[in-house]
Amino acid sequence: MKSINNIIRCTALAGVVMSYSSVFAGNEDRVGSAGATQLLVNPWARSLAIGDAGVSHVNGLEATFTNIAGLAFTDKTQIKFNRTNWMGSAGIALNAAGVAQRISASSVIAVSIQSMNFGDNLITTVDLPDGNQGTFSPRMNIFNVGFAHSFSSSIYGGVNFKVISESISNLRATGVAFDAGIRYVTGEQDQIKFGIALKNVGPVMKYKGDGLSDQVNILATGGIATLEQRSATYELPSLLNIGGSYDFNMNEKNKLILSAAFTANSFQKDQYRLGLDYGMTLNRVAFNIRAGYIAEKGIFKTENRSNALTGLTAGFSADALVGKNKSALGLEYAMRLAGVFGVIHTFGATISIK
């Protein structure tokens, strides 16, 4: 009876999330019309290595991107830092860092930041097109505050609040958004998992600043007036992730996780994701090898592709278990294909304290 009640509760929560997300549903005609698309970029190596298919099983701090409900599975404290050389360009770096902390037997909080730095760029104007006025550094930042809770041994949920900031030399846009997610776990060994996450829901954003103003001469009076142009607003790339996974527990030291997910995007084509995560433990060192694939309509024809981040993903990690409580010090790597831009590499480190 308890199991049936848990299923009913989980189904009801999923229904609420799915019905609410229909307000933001889109179609292929809206591809490219959203802003703040950095919200769609996973900065964490371990979860992106399986093609972001871990909606139902990614745990800890990385779950703040995939499905915030997975944050509830943090042991005690987790600290992460990842760095990505974006699209093969030496001048663009994507950095992410954060910490997750258990605050009670059933609740976990997390704080993280994701920053994309485009390097120093010359300031050019119509009068000085060669750029003799110094440099500026465009930036895109996302600040996350997440909370996850264990409602029972089968149902977990969480919310993530984020602040988005974009800036160049004389323009800035700031916005807010939130994510919500749930996970349902069942099976004799908790090997069956389902997850659903609604992401990037928030009001429109708009650029403001001196870059939208200009001084003009008033011929009638000879005076000078400042005119400010209005910037168009843009929507956030909201989406709905639904996924499931199954753990093949071979023995105490070997496990294979098979995961699949579907992403319903509001402003780009829907995507299908498949991931494999094989883990083994040898002499107090845990090794994981991961691979994934992201598919969407038209990816096999170059002229029909609208998203570079599709296709094969892969990666690995190694965690050394130290101390009596087997806390872990880990290193991770992941790669993802980016169409004509080549391969994107992500490196990182993780400290997990039990």
BELCORCOR-V105905 format. One record per helix or strand of 2 or more residues. SS is the DSSP state (2 for helix, 1 for strand). FROM is the first residue (numbers start at 1). TO is the last residue. Records with the same first field share a line. If there is no record, write none. Layout:
SS = FROM-TO, FROM-TO
This chain:
2 = 2-24, 28-30, 37-40, 45-48, 60-66, 68-73, 86-88, 210-212, 302-304, 339-341
1 = 77-85, 93-102, 107-117, 121-122, 135-136, 139-150, 155-167, 172-186, 192-201, 205-206, 213-217, 224-228, 233-234, 239-251, 254-265, 271-282, 285-296, 311-322, 327-337, 343-353
